[in-house]
Amino acid sequence: MKTQREIFTGVEIGTSSIKVMLAEFLPGDSLAVLALGEAPSLKMCKGEAIDTRVVGGQVAQALATAELAAGFPIPGPVFMAISGAFIETVNITGSVQINEPGGLIQESDLEEATRQTNLPEVTQGKFRLAQSVNRLFRLADGRVLFNPIGQCSRSLEVETQHFIADWERANTTYCLLSEALGKLAVETVIYTPLAVSSAVFPPAVSDEALNLVIDIGGGMTSVAMPTSVGHFHLGQVSIGCEHLANDLSIALDLPIQTARSLLSQLDALHCTAVATKDNRARMVTIHQDTMSKHRVIPASSIELVIEMRLRELFELIRRLLDERGAYSWLGNRVFLSGGGARIPRITDLAATVFNRPVAIAQPYRVTGRADFQPLPQYNTVIGLIRAGYRDLQVARQVSQQASPVGTTVEWWKNAWKAITDW
């Protein structure tokens, strides 16, 4: 009997653009991209809609473009990325005593410790995202580990991260997509840093040194540092490419649209993220409007503005990692993702701040149509499908529980599997 194909849809309503991707999983955990639709985000700011009418129209346009490319209607399940300064992280600690002879820690101990970190009821006007991730485990002697199975200790403590969002602000974006989808429902909403991490890093096999990915979007920058059973750090910074464009606009006295265009043409203009102090040796001609007005500006001036803002961003991220004890665990792999990763020589600039080699993040095991290129700005929507699929698999396992007596125990086992699979 022929197996029915299961096709998934990921939707990212970002500050700069709206992306809709249709994909299916192939044997070996390979993700095959079937179609991609994009539309500009004309009235978004830091992941939030300023004019819902305009943004709603752009979402519908991106969905229609994806349908046209696929040759069939948008299928479910649909996964949506959520991003914004209205999302906060809450860390909850749980602990258990180890009853095994010699204090040998087993998976059941991890499950029970994680169960103890269930978040209490959130305050009115807030809601908890469906995904929670383990940050670290601590043994009785103070050792910090990311996967303590096989270790011996009198007790085990786990710190789990929950993500709390403002209900009204998140629901605005959710309703925009729901209305555009019509009868098709949104299956789940996923925090953007989790999606980015899911695209770039396959399930970890070692915690000796942790990788870091920084996704620079239009209005927000996502940061993720995964472990073999969770994430040591997840978060966002309210700085993105729109801030670069705004800086260029103010510093060089340019209309904001001209500054945005300038930022997207840096490669063609031979400008980079690392300023060269050559004064007026390299001049750039900038057309300001449709009246053919133009100005000639030193390339070094453009580069200096960009370098200052990006260096500030990277230094802020490093300070945040230091404050959370994460930087000392950072290995020799730092990756840049998102549209901002395409700025020429941005990896060189980041390397000077993090004191590590920096590369452009590539999604793992992705295939697609001949016209699809896995550019860094697609990492979020690719990872969205991977993360959403994992969520869906756990939900399906829970729903298949037949025994009412065993439901609670089995639910936590499946919940633990979801947490450790991030």
C-alpha positions as CSV (number, residue, x, y, z in Angstrom):
1,M,0.0,0.0,0.0
2,K,1.3,3.4,-0.9
3,T,2.3,5.6,2.1
4,Q,0.7,9.0,2.2
5,R,3.1,11.9,2.1
6,E,3.2,14.2,5.1
7,I,4.1,17.7,4.2
8,F,4.7,20.4,6.8
9,T,4.4,24.2,6.6
10,G,6.6,26.7,8.5
11,V,5.7,30.4,8.7
12,E,8.1,33.1,9.9
13,I,6.6,36.6,10.1
14,G,9.8,38.5,10.6
15,T,10.7,42.2,10.8
16,S,12.1,42.4,7.3
17,S,10.3,39.6,5.5
18,I,7.6,36.9,5.7
19,K,8.7,33.4,4.8
20,V,6.5,30.4,4.1
21,M,8.2,27.0,3.5
22,L,6.7,23.7,2.6
23,A,8.8,20.6,3.3
24,E,8.8,16.9,4.0
25,F,11.1,14.5,5.8
26,L,13.0,11.9,3.9
27,P,14.8,8.8,5.3
28,G,17.8,9.6,7.3
29,D,16.3,12.8,8.9
30,S,16.9,14.7,5.6
31,L,14.5,17.6,5.1
32,A,13.3,18.2,1.5
33,V,12.2,21.7,0.7
34,L,9.2,21.6,-1.7
35,A,8.3,25.3,-2.0
36,L,9.2,28.7,-0.6
37,G,7.1,31.9,-0.6
38,E,8.4,35.3,0.5
39,A,6.9,38.8,0.9
40,P,8.4,41.9,2.5
41,S,7.3,42.9,6.0
42,L,6.2,46.4,5.3
43,K,4.8,47.3,8.8
44,M,6.7,45.1,11.3
45,C,8.9,46.3,14.1
46,K,11.0,44.0,16.3
47,G,8.8,41.0,15.5
48,E,5.5,42.9,16.1
49,A,2.9,44.2,13.6
50,I,2.5,47.9,13.6
51,D,-0.3,47.9,10.9
52,T,-2.1,44.6,11.1
53,R,-4.0,45.2,7.8
54,V,-0.9,45.7,5.8
55,V,1.0,42.8,7.5
56,G,-2.0,40.5,7.0
57,G,-2.0,41.2,3.3
58,Q,1.7,40.4,3.1
59,V,1.2,37.1,5.0
60,A,-1.5,36.2,2.5
61,Q,0.8,37.1,-0.4
62,A,3.6,34.9,1.0
63,L,1.2,32.0,1.5
64,A,-0.1,32.4,-2.1
65,T,3.4,32.5,-3.5
66,A,4.3,29.3,-1.7
67,E,1.2,27.6,-3.0
68,L,2.0,28.6,-6.5
69,A,5.5,27.3,-6.2
70,A,4.3,24.0,-4.7
71,G,1.4,23.5,-7.2
72,F,-1.0,22.5,-4.4
73,P,-2.8,24.3,-1.4
74,I,-0.9,25.0,1.8
75,P,-1.0,21.8,3.9
76,G,-1.1,21.2,7.6
77,P,0.4,20.9,10.1
78,V,1.5,24.6,10.2
79,F,4.2,25.8,12.6
80,M,4.7,29.5,13.4
81,A,7.8,31.2,14.8
82,I,7.4,33.7,17.5
83,S,9.9,36.5,18.3
84,G,10.0,39.7,20.2
85,A,11.0,41.7,23.3
86,F,7.7,40.6,24.9
87,I,9.0,37.1,25.5
88,E,10.9,36.4,28.7
89,T,12.8,33.3,30.1
90,V,12.0,31.9,33.5
91,N,14.3,29.3,35.0
92,I,12.8,26.8,37.4
93,T,14.9,24.3,39.5
94,G,13.9,20.8,40.5
95,S,15.7,18.1,42.5
96,V,15.5,14.5,43.5
97,Q,17.3,12.1,45.8
98,I,19.1,9.2,44.1
99,N,18.0,5.9,45.6
100,E,20.0,3.5,43.5
101,P,23.0,1.7,45.2
102,G,26.0,3.9,45.0
103,G,23.9,6.8,43.8
104,L,24.0,5.8,40.1
105,I,21.9,8.3,38.1
106,Q,19.5,6.8,35.6
107,E,17.2,8.3,33.0
108,S,14.2,7.9,35.3
109,D,16.0,10.3,37.8
110,L,16.3,12.9,35.0
111,E,12.6,12.5,34.2
112,E,11.6,12.9,37.8
113,A,13.8,15.9,38.4
114,T,12.4,17.5,35.2
115,R,8.9,16.9,36.4
116,Q,9.7,18.9,39.5
117,T,10.4,22.0,37.3
118,N,6.8,22.3,36.1
119,L,6.1,26.1,35.9
120,P,3.4,27.4,38.3
121,E,0.5,29.2,36.8
122,V,1.6,32.3,34.9
123,T,0.3,35.7,35.7
124,Q,-2.8,37.1,34.0
125,G,-2.1,38.4,30.5
126,K,0.8,36.0,30.0
127,F,1.1,32.5,28.6
128,R,3.8,29.8,28.5
129,L,5.1,28.6,25.2
130,A,4.7,24.8,24.7
131,Q,8.4,24.1,24.6
132,S,10.6,23.9,27.7
133,V,14.3,23.1,27.7
134,N,16.8,21.8,30.2
135,R,19.7,24.2,30.9
136,L,21.9,22.2,33.2
137,F,22.2,19.5,35.9
138,R,24.0,19.9,39.2
139,L,25.2,17.0,41.4
140,A,25.5,17.0,45.2
141,D,29.2,17.9,45.1
142,G,28.5,21.0,43.0
143,R,29.6,19.6,39.6
144,V,27.6,21.0,36.7
145,L,26.9,18.6,33.8
146,F,24.6,18.6,30.8
147,N,24.0,14.9,30.7
148,P,24.5,13.3,34.2
149,I,23.3,9.7,33.3
150,G,26.0,7.2,34.5
151,Q,27.3,9.6,37.1
152,C,27.0,8.9,40.9
153,S,25.6,11.4,43.3
154,R,23.4,11.6,46.4
155,S,21.1,14.0,44.6
156,L,20.4,15.5,41.2
157,E,19.3,19.1,40.5
158,V,18.0,20.3,37.1
159,E,17.4,23.8,35.9
160,T,14.7,24.1,33.2
161,Q,13.9,27.1,31.0
162,H,10.3,28.1,30.3
163,F,9.4,30.9,27.9
164,I,6.7,33.3,28.9
165,A,5.0,35.7,26.4
166,D,2.6,38.6,26.6
167,W,-0.7,37.1,25.5
168,E,-2.1,40.1,23.6
169,R,1.1,40.9,21.7
170,A,1.7,37.3,20.7
171,N,-1.9,36.7,19.8
172,T,-1.9,39.7,17.4
173,T,0.7,37.9,15.2
174,Y,-1.0,34.5,15.7
175,C,-4.4,35.9,14.5
176,L,-2.8,37.5,11.5
177,L,-1.6,34.0,10.3
178,S,-4.8,32.3,11.4
179,E,-7.0,34.7,9.4
180,A,-4.8,34.2,6.3
181,L,-4.9,30.4,6.6
182,G,-8.7,30.3,6.8
183,K,-9.9,26.9,7.9
184,L,-6.3,25.6,8.4
185,A,-5.2,25.9,12.0
186,V,-1.7,26.7,13.4
187,E,-0.4,23.5,15.0
188,T,2.1,25.1,17.3
189,V,4.1,28.3,18.0
190,I,7.8,28.0,18.5
191,Y,10.3,30.4,20.0
192,T,12.6,31.7,17.2
193,P,16.0,30.9,18.9
194,L,14.9,27.2,19.3
195,A,14.0,27.1,15.6
196,V,17.4,28.5,14.5
197,S,19.2,26.0,16.7
198,S,17.2,23.1,15.3
199,A,18.2,24.0,11.8
200,V,21.9,24.4,12.4
201,F,22.8,21.8,14.9
202,P,21.9,18.1,14.7
203,P,21.4,16.2,18.0
204,A,24.6,16.7,20.0
205,V,26.7,13.7,20.9
206,S,29.3,15.5,23.1
207,D,29.2,18.3,25.7
208,E,32.9,18.8,26.0
209,A,32.6,22.2,24.3
210,L,29.4,24.0,23.2
211,N,28.6,25.6,19.9
212,L,27.0,29.0,19.6
213,V,24.7,30.4,16.8
214,I,23.8,34.0,16.5
215,D,20.9,34.8,14.1
216,I,20.8,38.5,13.1
217,G,17.3,39.4,11.8
218,G,15.7,42.6,10.9
219,G,14.6,43.7,14.4
220,M,15.8,40.9,16.7
221,T,18.9,38.8,17.2
222,S,18.5,35.3,18.5
223,V,21.2,33.5,20.4
224,A,21.3,29.7,21.1
225,M,23.9,27.4,22.7
226,P,22.7,23.8,22.6
227,T,23.7,20.9,24.8
228,S,23.1,17.2,24.2
229,V,19.9,17.3,26.3
230,G,18.8,20.9,26.1
231,H,20.2,24.5,25.8
232,F,22.7,26.2,28.1
233,H,21.6,29.5,26.8
234,L,18.6,30.7,24.7
235,G,17.6,34.3,24.2
236,Q,17.1,37.4,22.1
237,V,18.5,40.9,21.8
238,S,16.4,43.8,20.5
239,I,19.0,44.8,17.9
240,G,18.9,43.8,14.2
241,C,19.6,45.1,10.7
242,E,16.9,47.8,11.0
243,H,19.1,49.4,13.7
244,L,22.0,49.3,11.2
245,A,19.9,51.0,8.6
246,N,18.7,53.6,11.1
247,D,22.3,54.3,12.2
248,L,23.3,54.9,8.5
249,S,20.3,57.1,8.0
250,I,21.2,59.3,11.0
251,A,24.9,59.4,10.6
252,L,24.9,60.0,6.9
253,D,21.7,62.1,6.7
254,L,19.9,59.7,4.4
255,P,16.3,58.8,4.0
256,I,15.6,55.5,5.9
257,Q,14.6,53.7,2.7
258,T,17.9,54.7,1.1
259,A,19.8,53.5,4.1
260,R,18.1,50.1,3.9
261,S,18.9,49.8,0.2
262,L,22.5,50.8,1.0
263,L,22.7,48.1,3.6
264,S,21.5,45.4,1.1
265,Q,24.1,46.5,-1.5
266,L,27.2,46.5,0.6
267,D,28.9,43.7,-1.3
268,A,28.3,45.5,-4.7
269,L,29.6,48.7,-3.2
270,H,32.8,47.0,-1.8
271,C,31.9,47.9,1.7
272,T,32.4,45.6,4.7
273,A,31.7,45.2,8.4
274,V,35.4,46.0,9.1
275,A,36.1,49.6,8.6
276,T,39.2,50.5,6.5
277,K,40.6,53.9,7.6
278,D,41.4,55.2,4.1
279,N,39.4,58.5,4.4
280,R,38.2,59.4,0.9
281,A,40.3,57.0,-1.1
282,R,37.1,55.0,-1.9
283,M,34.0,56.9,-2.7
284,V,30.4,55.5,-3.0
285,T,27.7,57.1,-5.1
286,I,24.3,56.9,-3.4
287,H,21.0,57.7,-5.2
288,Q,18.6,59.1,-2.7
289,D,15.2,59.2,-4.5
290,T,13.4,58.9,-7.8
291,M,14.4,62.5,-8.8
292,S,17.9,61.1,-9.6
293,K,19.5,63.0,-6.7
294,H,22.7,61.5,-5.6
295,R,25.5,61.9,-3.1
296,V,29.1,60.7,-3.0
297,I,30.1,59.4,0.4
298,P,33.4,57.8,1.6
299,A,33.1,54.1,1.9
300,S,35.1,54.3,5.2
301,S,32.2,56.4,6.7
302,I,29.7,53.7,5.8
303,E,31.9,50.9,7.2
304,L,32.6,52.8,10.4
305,V,28.9,53.1,11.2
306,I,28.2,49.4,10.5
307,E,31.3,48.2,12.5
308,M,30.4,50.3,15.6
309,R,26.8,48.9,15.8
310,L,27.8,45.3,15.0
311,R,30.6,45.4,17.5
312,E,28.2,46.7,20.1
313,L,25.9,43.8,19.4
314,F,28.5,41.1,19.6
315,E,30.0,42.6,22.8
316,L,26.5,42.7,24.4
317,I,26.0,39.1,23.5
318,R,29.3,38.2,25.0
319,R,28.5,40.0,28.2
320,L,25.2,38.2,28.5
321,L,26.9,34.8,28.0
322,D,29.5,35.8,30.7
323,E,26.7,36.8,33.1
324,R,25.0,33.4,32.7
325,G,28.2,31.4,33.0
326,A,27.9,30.3,29.4
327,Y,30.9,31.9,27.8
328,S,33.4,29.6,29.7
329,W,31.7,26.6,28.1
330,L,32.0,28.0,24.6
331,G,33.9,25.7,22.3
332,N,35.7,26.6,19.0
333,R,32.6,26.9,16.9
334,V,30.6,30.2,16.5
335,F,28.2,30.6,13.7
336,L,26.3,33.5,12.3
337,S,22.8,33.2,10.8
338,G,20.0,35.3,9.5
339,G,20.0,38.1,6.9
340,G,22.6,40.0,8.8
341,A,25.1,37.1,8.3
342,R,25.4,38.1,4.7
343,I,27.1,41.4,5.5
344,P,30.6,41.2,4.0
345,R,33.4,40.3,6.5
346,I,30.9,40.1,9.5
347,T,32.5,36.9,10.5
348,D,35.9,38.6,10.8
349,L,34.5,41.2,13.0
350,A,32.7,38.7,15.3
351,A,35.9,36.7,15.6
352,T,37.6,39.7,17.2
353,V,34.9,39.9,19.9
354,F,34.5,36.2,20.7
355,N,38.1,35.2,20.2
356,R,37.0,32.2,18.2
357,P,36.8,31.3,14.5
358,V,33.4,32.4,13.2
359,A,31.6,30.9,10.2
360,I,28.3,31.3,8.4
361,A,25.7,28.8,9.7
362,Q,24.4,26.2,7.3
363,P,21.4,24.0,7.9
364,Y,22.1,20.3,8.2
365,R,20.7,17.6,5.9
366,V,18.6,19.9,3.7
367,T,17.7,19.1,0.1
368,G,15.4,21.0,-2.2
369,R,14.4,22.2,-5.6
370,A,17.0,23.2,-8.1
371,D,16.1,26.9,-7.5
372,F,16.4,26.7,-3.7
373,Q,19.5,27.9,-2.0
374,P,19.9,27.3,1.8
375,L,20.9,30.8,2.6
376,P,21.4,31.9,6.2
377,Q,18.2,33.9,6.2
378,Y,16.2,30.7,5.8
379,N,17.6,28.9,8.9
380,T,14.7,30.0,11.1
381,V,12.0,28.7,8.9
382,I,13.9,25.4,8.2
383,G,14.5,24.9,11.9
384,L,10.9,25.8,12.6
385,I,9.7,22.7,10.6
386,R,12.3,20.5,12.4
387,A,11.3,21.7,15.8
388,G,7.6,21.6,15.1
389,Y,7.8,18.1,13.8
390,R,9.5,17.0,17.0
391,D,6.8,18.7,19.1
392,L,4.2,17.0,17.0
393,Q,5.7,13.5,17.4
394,V,5.7,13.8,21.2
395,A,2.1,15.1,21.1
396,R,1.0,12.1,19.0
397,Q,2.7,9.7,21.4
398,V,0.9,11.3,24.4
399,S,-2.5,11.1,22.6
400,Q,-2.0,7.4,21.9
401,Q,-1.8,6.5,25.6
402,A,-4.4,3.9,26.2
403,S,-4.1,3.3,30.0
404,P,-5.7,6.0,32.2
405,V,-3.6,4.7,35.1
406,G,-0.3,5.1,33.3
407,T,-1.1,8.4,31.6
408,T,0.7,10.8,34.0
409,V,3.9,8.7,34.1
410,E,3.9,8.1,30.3
411,W,3.2,11.8,29.7
412,W,6.3,12.9,31.6
413,K,8.4,10.3,29.9
414,N,7.3,11.8,26.5
415,A,7.7,15.3,27.8
416,W,11.2,14.4,28.9
417,K,11.9,13.0,25.4
418,A,10.8,16.4,24.0
419,I,13.0,18.3,26.3
420,T,16.1,16.1,25.7
421,D,15.6,16.2,21.9
422,W,16.2,19.9,21.6
